[in-house]
Amino acid sequence: MRTDRRTGQTYLCTPKTPEGQDPAPVEYTLPDGEVIEAPAPIVVNAEDFRNLGILPSTAHQERAPHTLKNYNTNFWASPQEQTFDIEMGGVPVQVRATPVSYRFDYGDGESLNTVNAGYQLGEEVWDEPTPTSHKYVQPGDYTYAVTTFYRGEFSVAGGPWQVIDGTGEAVSEGQLVRVWRTQVGLVADDCSADGGAWGCPGTDR
């Protein structure tokens, strides 16, 4: 702060580094007491975060890879919090990635953005809607995947955690889902009596 002697008014002055002069070095004290000097404050930015190689969630489908047309097909993701130990400017830095949201791409042009990773229903449950389930309106083969979005935080030399601006993302490997149609017909005999009857192996009925 500076006070003008003529007017008595006080001004708040922000110190500035002279042009062309390097900023003062920053000292970091490690948990073991060792002091490391860095040329500038250590900051992990969004690009640094995305380049860490964050692992995607594992994508799952109930009764994979099969489902039926117009049935509720349940999908879910298995995310994991991840921690990375890196070094910046000779200073140890720990970074952690926490999953915060998901995009389910079902392979038929439809997708879902949600904060819910979904959950498994179990083999005994069929055609039950869930927050991440999907109905396919046409039979065929599709490829689905899950993109997981992560919030980043970093700690320099064991210091407090700081939030990284922006998010990181990782896409799961695409998985095959086969959508079948159902057809109902009346059957008078079993396949042992008439191998060409409706629904018997080798027929298209």
C-alpha positions in Angstrom: 0.0 0.0 0.0 1.1 3.6 -0.7 -0.1 6.9 0.8 0.0 10.1 -1.2 1.4 12.7 1.1 -0.3 15.6 -0.7 -3.8 14.2 -0.6 -3.6 11.7 2.2 -5.3 9.0 -0.1 -4.1 5.4 0.2 -3.5 3.2 -2.9 -3.2 -0.6 -3.1 -0.1 -1.4 -5.2 0.4 -4.8 -6.8 4.1 -5.7 -7.1 5.2 -6.5 -10.6 8.2 -8.5 -11.9 10.4 -6.2 -14.1 10.0 -7.1 -17.8 12.6 -9.7 -18.9 13.4 -10.8 -15.3 12.7 -14.3 -14.2 10.2 -14.7 -11.3 11.6 -15.5 -7.9 12.1 -19.3 -7.3 9.6 -21.2 -5.1 10.7 -23.5 -2.2 8.8 -26.7 -1.5 9.4 -28.7 1.7 9.0 -32.5 1.3 7.5 -34.6 4.1 11.0 -35.7 5.1 12.1 -32.1 5.6 14.1 -31.8 2.5 13.7 -28.4 0.7 13.5 -28.3 -3.1 13.6 -25.1 -5.1 11.6 -24.8 -8.2 12.0 -21.9 -10.8 8.2 -21.2 -10.6 5.1 -22.4 -8.8 4.1 -25.9 -9.8 0.7 -26.1 -11.5 -0.9 -29.1 -13.3 -3.1 -27.8 -16.1 -5.8 -29.6 -18.1 -3.5 -30.7 -20.9 -1.1 -32.2 -18.3 -4.0 -34.0 -16.8 -5.3 -35.4 -20.1 -1.8 -36.7 -21.0 -1.4 -38.9 -17.9 -3.0 -41.9 -19.6 -6.2 -42.1 -17.5 -7.8 -45.5 -17.7 -11.4 -45.8 -18.9 -14.2 -47.5 -17.0 -15.0 -51.1 -18.0 -18.3 -51.2 -20.0 -20.8 -54.0 -19.3 -24.0 -55.3 -20.9 -26.4 -57.7 -19.2 -26.3 -61.1 -20.9 -23.7 -59.9 -23.4 -23.6 -59.9 -26.3 -27.3 -60.8 -26.9 -30.5 -58.8 -26.4 -34.0 -58.5 -28.0 -35.5 -55.7 -30.1 -37.6 -53.3 -28.1 -36.4 -54.8 -24.8 -34.8 -52.8 -22.0 -31.1 -53.7 -22.4 -29.1 -52.9 -19.3 -25.6 -51.3 -19.6 -23.3 -50.1 -16.8 -19.8 -48.9 -16.2 -17.2 -50.0 -13.6 -15.1 -46.8 -12.9 -12.1 -46.4 -10.7 -10.3 -43.5 -9.0 -6.7 -43.3 -10.2 -3.6 -41.8 -8.7 -0.4 -40.8 -10.6 3.0 -39.9 -9.1 4.9 -37.6 -11.4 7.7 -35.0 -11.2 7.6 -31.4 -12.4 10.6 -29.2 -12.3 12.3 -31.7 -10.1 9.4 -31.6 -7.5 7.3 -34.7 -6.8 3.6 -34.2 -7.7 0.7 -36.5 -7.0 -2.4 -36.3 -9.3 -5.7 -38.1 -8.7 -8.5 -38.6 -11.2 -12.0 -39.0 -9.8 -14.9 -40.2 -12.2 -17.7 -37.7 -12.2 -19.9 -38.4 -15.2 -20.4 -40.8 -18.1 -21.6 -40.9 -21.7 -23.1 -44.2 -22.9 -22.9 -44.5 -26.7 -25.2 -47.4 -27.7 -24.0 -47.8 -31.3 -27.3 -47.0 -33.0 -26.9 -43.2 -33.0 -28.4 -42.8 -29.5 -26.4 -41.8 -26.4 -26.9 -40.9 -22.8 -25.0 -38.3 -20.6 -25.4 -39.0 -16.9 -23.7 -38.9 -13.5 -24.9 -42.5 -12.9 -22.5 -45.3 -13.7 -25.4 -47.8 -13.7 -25.6 -51.2 -12.0 -26.0 -54.9 -12.8 -29.4 -56.4 -12.4 -28.6 -60.1 -12.4 -29.4 -63.1 -14.6 -32.9 -63.6 -13.2 -34.1 -60.1 -14.2 -35.2 -59.4 -17.8 -36.5 -56.3 -19.6 -36.4 -54.0 -16.6 -35.5 -50.3 -17.2 -32.6 -48.8 -15.4 -31.0 -45.3 -15.5 -28.6 -46.5 -18.1 -30.6 -49.1 -20.1 -31.5 -48.7 -23.8 -34.0 -50.1 -26.2 -32.9 -51.0 -29.8 -35.7 -50.6 -32.3 -34.0 -52.5 -35.1 -32.3 -56.0 -35.0 -28.7 -56.1 -36.0 -25.1 -55.9 -34.6 -24.0 -52.7 -32.8 -20.9 -51.5 -31.0 -21.4 -49.7 -27.6 -18.9 -47.9 -25.5 -18.7 -45.7 -22.3 -16.8 -42.4 -22.0 -15.9 -41.5 -18.5 -15.2 -37.9 -17.5 -12.8 -37.3 -14.6 -12.2 -34.4 -12.2 -8.5 -33.8 -11.5 -6.7 -32.7 -8.4 -3.0 -32.3 -7.7 -0.7 -32.1 -4.6 2.8 -30.6 -4.8 5.4 -32.1 -2.4 2.7 -33.5 -0.2 0.9 -30.2 0.2 -2.8 -29.5 0.0 -4.9 -30.8 -2.9 -5.7 -28.3 -5.6 -8.4 -28.6 -8.3 -7.3 -28.8 -11.9 -9.2 -26.6 -14.3 -11.1 -28.7 -16.9 -11.7 -32.4 -17.0 -10.1 -35.5 -18.5 -11.9 -38.3 -20.3 -11.3 -41.9 -21.3 -13.3 -44.1 -23.7 -13.8 -47.8 -23.1 -13.1 -50.4 -25.8 -16.1 -50.9 -28.0 -18.2 -54.0 -27.3 -20.5 -56.0 -29.6 -24.2 -56.2 -28.8 -26.4 -58.4 -31.0 -30.1 -57.4 -31.2 -32.5 -60.2 -32.2 -36.2 -60.0 -33.1 -38.8 -62.4 -31.5 -41.4 -64.2 -33.5 -44.4 -66.2 -32.2 -46.0 -69.2 -33.9 -48.2 -72.1 -33.2 -46.5 -75.5 -33.0 -48.4 -78.8 -33.4 -45.5 -81.2 -33.2 -42.0 -81.2 -31.7 -38.8 -81.3 -33.8 -38.4 -85.1 -33.3 -41.7 -85.7 -35.1 -41.2 -83.1 -37.8 -37.7 -81.7 -38.2 -38.9 -79.1 -40.6 -41.5 -77.6 -38.3 -41.5 -74.0 -37.2 -38.7 -73.1 -34.8 -36.7 -76.3 -35.4 -32.9 -76.1 -36.0 -32.0 -75.5 -39.7 -35.2 -73.6 -40.5 -35.7 -69.9 -40.8 -39.2 -70.0 -39.3 
